[in-house]
Amino acid sequence: MWERDAPEEMGDLTRCAHGGEDLLPSATDPLTPPIWQTAAYAYPDLDTLDAIYEGRERGFIYGRYGLPNHVQLERALADLEGAEAALATASGMSAISSLLFALLAPGDRVVASELVYRGTRNLLDLDLARFGVIVEYVDATDLAAVEASLQRPGQPPRLLYVDFLTNPTILVHDVPSLAELAHRHGALLVVDSTFATPYHGRPIQLGADLVVHSTTKFIAGHHDVSGGAVVGRSELVERARRQAIRMGGIGGPFDAWLALRGLRTLALRMGQSSRSALALASRLVEHPAVERVSYPGLPGHPQHDLARGLLANGFGSMLAFEVEGGRAAVARLVRALRLIRFAETLGGVTTTIVHPASTSHRSVEQAARAAHGIGEGLLRLSVGIETTEDLVEDLERGLASLA
Ligand SMILES: Cc1ncc(COP(=O)(O)O)c(C=O)c1O
């Protein structure tokens, strides 16, 4: 830490600006990491500045380039995913945009799942397409369709991009088979693993080249942080980092600190919430007011066997269900809930419910929504860590309002 002789005589304004600086260092370490709430670092001399810039000495420079709180979170995430490196960013979208802008150039072709998170789709369609990137969407649960798209004559594919578990209908992408296909055709596989989290699935271990997360969700886990991450091989992650630095995509230290604090309990939270999700899905399937339930842990899910092979420790905390009676029924149900909050996010300690037709898919035409199973009666549930029976009771209260 920084220590130097301050002048003995200082004016009041100088005292205000420098008071307390000399309290550090100490013979003891803090038990939990401090928040390095600084926008810049001070160098002792020019030689040290050169050594840091040239990578001969480890040191921090400037907040936008990342601070110790980011590095701690990055190490924890890389370790959990079994990857060489990670980059912690200001949001899930800044992770995705930094990565895609870093890897793609005009004329490059991307093959993406037609079920990617809407924000990613908007980025591909509205921004990357403007810079000459060619984007093609496929049903990535259909491996033959993916292969047909990857091998189409013309520009070879640069990237294959999928969400491990899809929003909002919770389908499962076969990451090992997609990795094999992507690599056979010279493309990298990027997987958004926000819904799975490293607790349930590790796409890099399954063959993916890069993983992205919205750490806003389960990783931070308390509905109070905005953050994202890119995880993978050092060379690719460092390209994303340089892009994020240029685009101003790295967030403040407090959010990184909170995300790491949330990560400490990821396994405990996911264990509880995925057990509750399975219990809720099993009850919903039997409820007369429910037309359809999508949860990979149910034997009736079209990819239950695939999910059993790819996911560990259960099947995640996200489920979707459709009620009879469309929008009017949804309005009654959400009004009757007392515990489950009607909110446009997911992945926190408290259970939240969302109506995709009014939120993420609001701007999508009704026919296109219907083609992907997103009707007016569809609700998506993100299960939190409450007592399972309390959640069952609340959902049954909501469903009873439809009778
Ligand atoms: C699967 C998925 N990926 C990425 C994002 C974007 O994350 P953020 O809101 O942190 O930018 C979201 C946000 O909901 C998401 O659900």
Ligand as a Chemical Component Dictionary entry (heavy atoms), coordinates in Angstrom:
data_LIG
# 
_chem_comp.id                   LIG 
_chem_comp.type                 NON-POLYMER 
_chem_comp.pdbx_formal_charge   0 
_chem_comp.three_letter_code    LIG 
# 
loop_
_chem_comp_atom.comp_id 
_chem_comp_atom.atom_id 
_chem_comp_atom.alt_atom_id 
_chem_comp_atom.type_symbol 
_chem_comp_atom.charge 
_chem_comp_atom.model_Cartn_x 
_chem_comp_atom.model_Cartn_y 
_chem_comp_atom.model_Cartn_z 
_chem_comp_atom.pdbx_ordinal 
LIG C1 C1 C 0 -30.166 -15.042 -21.174 1  
LIG C2 C2 C 0 -29.800 -13.612 -21.009 2  
LIG N1 N1 N 0 -28.654 -13.160 -21.543 3  
LIG C3 C3 C 0 -28.283 -11.870 -21.433 4  
LIG C4 C4 C 0 -29.067 -10.953 -20.774 5  
LIG C5 C5 C 0 -28.640 -9.524  -20.691 6  
LIG O1 O1 O 0 -28.176 -9.252  -19.412 7  
LIG P1 P1 P 0 -28.172 -7.784  -18.743 8  
LIG O2 O2 O 0 -29.594 -7.394  -18.514 9  
LIG O3 O3 O 0 -27.374 -7.997  -17.490 10 
LIG O4 O4 O 0 -27.505 -6.883  -19.711 11 
LIG C6 C6 C 0 -30.262 -11.375 -20.193 12 
LIG C7 C7 C 0 -31.125 -10.409 -19.486 13 
LIG O5 O5 O 0 -32.245 -10.676 -19.127 14 
LIG C8 C8 C 0 -30.641 -12.726 -20.313 15 
LIG O6 O6 O 0 -31.785 -13.175 -19.786 16 
# 
loop_
_chem_comp_bond.comp_id 
_chem_comp_bond.atom_id_1 
_chem_comp_bond.atom_id_2 
_chem_comp_bond.value_order 
_chem_comp_bond.pdbx_ordinal 
LIG C1 C2 SING 1  
LIG C2 N1 SING 2  
LIG C2 C8 DOUB 3  
LIG N1 C3 DOUB 4  
LIG C3 C4 SING 5  
LIG C4 C5 SING 6  
LIG C4 C6 DOUB 7  
LIG C5 O1 SING 8  
LIG O1 P1 SING 9  
LIG P1 O2 DOUB 10 
LIG P1 O3 SING 11 
LIG P1 O4 SING 12 
LIG C6 C7 SING 13 
LIG C6 C8 SING 14 
LIG C7 O5 DOUB 15 
LIG C8 O6 SING 16 
# 
